[in-house]
Amino acid sequence: MLKLEGVTVRFGGLTALRDVSFSLAEGEILGLVGPNGAGKTTLFNTISGLIQPQGRILLKGVDVNRLPLHKRARAGIGRTFQIPQPMHHLTVRENLVVAQAFGAGRHDPGRIDEILSFMELARQAERNAATELALQELKRLEIAKALAIEPKLLLLDEVLAGLESQAKRQFMLKLKELHSHFGLTIVIVEHDIETIMNLCTRAVVLNFGQLIANGTPEEVFRDPAVIESYTGAAHA
Ligand SMILES: Nc1ncnc2c1ncn2[C@@H]1O[C@H](COP(=O)(O)OP(=O)(O)OP(=O)(O)O)[C@@H](O)[C@H]1O
């Protein structure tokens, strides 16, 4: 489904991603892990088209690296942002209509109703998205907007952060449901090891922009290089 070959991103003198390569099979849920500043969001920005890196990004065998943002969305790449970004002055439903027009290039009210109902936002559909939603509802809207573009690959950036444990468990169940209901391949950035173990079929770990581990969550979290990257022992 997705293949990254030698992806490198530099911001001036800082190399945020260095020669990152891995692939992802259809239907996988991949955990993207690493300490703060490791390059996780930068990697999402390169896959979704906000940043053009050196290297190749292949979606179903086609190099999408030169495609602009909206064409990347139309190719089937949907994403959420770490800080929910609803469109101001629009209702929840209107946010989804705009996302669908941008990403899918069409208006399908039936699909929007399905997403609203699936993400438990039907009751909030006519509310102002920026001012009348609680944090959990905003997080659900962030995912709903990504679903409205009709993705095949969904990139979730810390969607579980800030939720207390009961809400987190419920949200995790919702993610598992949407994975099967919409037939998605998912990459999720998440710091909590238990969540990765529970949700993901595989994990890759970044540290200082380099991929340092790639395997099952069990393998990855046993890896001494990964443990060192979190404890800082490698740099002590
Ligand atoms: N637009 C930018 N300009 C300059 N430096 C940047 C830019 N975006 C990110 N960086 C730097 O690139 C590195 C990787 O940042 P990134 O946000 O991708 O890390 P992250 O793993 O997502 O971190 P976190 O877990 O804190 O969200 C950091 O050193 C960051 O300061």
The ligand as an SDF file (V2000), in Angstrom:
LIG
                    3D

 31 33  0  0  0  0  0  0  0  0999 V2000
    8.9850   23.7330    9.9050 N   0  0  0  0  0  0  0  0  0  0  0  0
   10.0750   23.4330   10.6270 C   0  0  0  0  0  0  0  0  0  0  0  0
   11.1600   24.2160   10.6000 N   0  0  0  0  0  0  0  0  0  0  0  0
   12.2790   23.9240   11.2970 C   0  0  0  0  0  0  0  0  0  0  0  0
   12.4020   22.8260   12.0930 N   0  0  0  0  0  0  0  0  0  0  0  0
   11.3410   21.9960   12.1610 C   0  0  0  0  0  0  0  0  0  0  0  0
   10.1170   22.2580   11.4450 C   0  0  0  0  0  0  0  0  0  0  0  0
    9.2370   21.2580   11.7220 N   0  0  0  0  0  0  0  0  0  0  0  0
    9.8650   20.4200   12.5710 C   0  0  0  0  0  0  0  0  0  0  0  0
   11.1250   20.8500   12.8340 N   0  0  0  0  0  0  0  0  0  0  0  0
   12.1290   20.1920   13.6620 C   0  0  0  0  0  0  0  0  0  0  0  0
   12.2660   18.8740   13.1300 O   0  0  0  0  0  0  0  0  0  0  0  0
   12.4280   17.9240   14.1880 C   0  0  0  0  0  0  0  0  0  0  0  0
   11.3230   16.8930   14.1120 C   0  0  0  0  0  0  0  0  0  0  0  0
   10.0990   17.5220   14.5120 O   0  0  0  0  0  0  0  0  0  0  0  0
    8.7090   16.7400   14.5110 P   0  0  0  0  0  0  0  0  0  0  0  0
    7.6620   17.7280   14.9020 O   0  0  0  0  0  0  0  0  0  0  0  0
    8.5370   16.0260   13.2360 O   0  0  0  0  0  0  0  0  0  0  0  0
    8.9330   15.6740   15.6910 O   0  0  0  0  0  0  0  0  0  0  0  0
    7.8700   14.7310   16.4190 P   0  0  0  0  0  0  0  0  0  0  0  0
    8.5030   13.3970   16.5120 O   0  0  0  0  0  0  0  0  0  0  0  0
    6.5530   14.8330   15.7360 O   0  0  0  0  0  0  0  0  0  0  0  0
    7.7940   15.4030   17.8700 O   0  0  0  0  0  0  0  0  0  0  0  0
    6.5850   15.4580   18.9470 P   0  0  0  0  0  0  0  0  0  0  0  0
    6.4510   14.0750   19.5080 O   0  0  0  0  0  0  0  0  0  0  0  0
    7.1140   16.4450   19.9510 O   0  0  0  0  0  0  0  0  0  0  0  0
    5.3580   15.9400   18.2100 O   0  0  0  0  0  0  0  0  0  0  0  0
   12.4330   18.7250   15.4830 C   0  0  0  0  0  0  0  0  0  0  0  0
   13.7690   18.9940   15.8280 O   0  0  0  0  0  0  0  0  0  0  0  0
   11.6890   20.0000   15.1090 C   0  0  0  0  0  0  0  0  0  0  0  0
   12.0920   21.0920   15.9220 O   0  0  0  0  0  0  0  0  0  0  0  0
  1  2  1  0
  2  3  1  0
  2  7  2  0
  3  4  2  0
  4  5  1  0
  5  6  2  0
  6  7  1  0
  6 10  1  0
  7  8  1  0
  8  9  2  0
  9 10  1  0
 10 11  1  0
 11 12  1  0
 11 30  1  0
 12 13  1  0
 13 14  1  0
 13 28  1  0
 14 15  1  0
 15 16  1  0
 16 17  2  0
 16 18  1  0
 16 19  1  0
 19 20  1  0
 20 21  2  0
 20 22  1  0
 20 23  1  0
 23 24  1  0
 24 25  2  0
 24 26  1  0
 24 27  1  0
 28 29  1  0
 28 30  1  0
 30 31  1  0
M  END
$$$$
